[in-house]
Amino acid sequence: MITLTADNFDEQVLQSDRPVLVDFWAEWCPPCRMVAPVLAEIEAEHGLTVGKLNTDENPTIMARYGVLSLPTLLLFADGEPVRQVVGARPKRMLVSDLGLA
């Protein structure tokens, strides 16, 4: 997993030649902590990059994509968001909802 910030978001996500799953999260968010190990498994099993963006430290990126609830997962391909999942879910559901199955 990579740590995303306002400084590296465009380079790491929008200019990536691979799909990138962005996890919009915050320290104070219990469901965000619950989904973190599941995202690590998905990253390893599906060969995509997972980037974690702390919304408290990077509110401009959060606002750019209209993120209102945490956790929000946005799957980017070719620099564009192609799938969105809001809220923690079991791994099987996340994989299906993200179109990785």
N, C-alpha and C positions, 0 to 999 in steps of 0.2 A: 504494500500500500504506500501511496505517496501522500505527502501533506501538501494541500493546496492552499494558496493565499491569493490575495488580489494581485500580487506581483507576478506570480507564476501561472495563474489560471489559463490565460490565453495560450501560452506556450505549451503547457502540459496537457490541456484538454482540447482547446479549439484547433490547435495545429498538429495534434497527434494523428499518426497514420493508423492507429489502432483504436478500437472502441474503448471509451473510458466511462466507468461508472462513478459518478460523483455522489458522495454521501454528505449531505448537508446535515450537520449535527451540532450539538452543544454539550458542554460538560455537565450541565444541570439536568439533562434529558435522560431519564432512565431507559426509555425504549431505544434511544440511540446506543446506549451501552449494550443492550441486549442484542442488537442486530450486528454489532461490530464483528464478533467471531464468525457469524454466518457469512458476512461479506468476504472475510479472509478465505473461507472455504470456496466460495463462488469464484473468487479471483484465481485461485489455484486450479480449480476444476475446469474453468471455461476460458482460460487464457486471455482474460481482459484485464486492463489496468483498473484498479480501484483507487480513487483519490478521496481523501477526507478533507472537507472544508468546514472549519469551525466558524459558525455563523456569527457568534459574538465578536470574533476578531475580524470578520470579513463581511460586514453587512451590505456593502455595495454589490457584491456578487450575488448574495441572497436576493436582494431587491431586483437585480437585472433579470433573474429568472422567475420572479414572482413567488418565491418560496415563502409560505405562510405557516406551515406546520413542520415539526421535526419528529422523527427523521424524514427527510425527503430524499429519494434517490432519483437521479437523472442519468439516463444512459445517453451518452453522446457518441455519434458516429459522423465522421467527416465534418466535425466542427459544429454540428447541430444536435439539439436534444431530440431524441427519437422515442424515448419511453420515459414515463414518470411513475414512481410508486411512492405513496405517502403512507407513513406508518410502518411499524415493525410487523413482520410476518414470518411464518416458518420458512425455512430454506426452500422447500418444494414450491411453495406459493411464490416466493420472490423470483425464483428461476423462471417459472411460468409467466408471471406478470411482466418480467423484463424481456420476454421473448427469447430466452436462452435455451429452452428445452428442445 
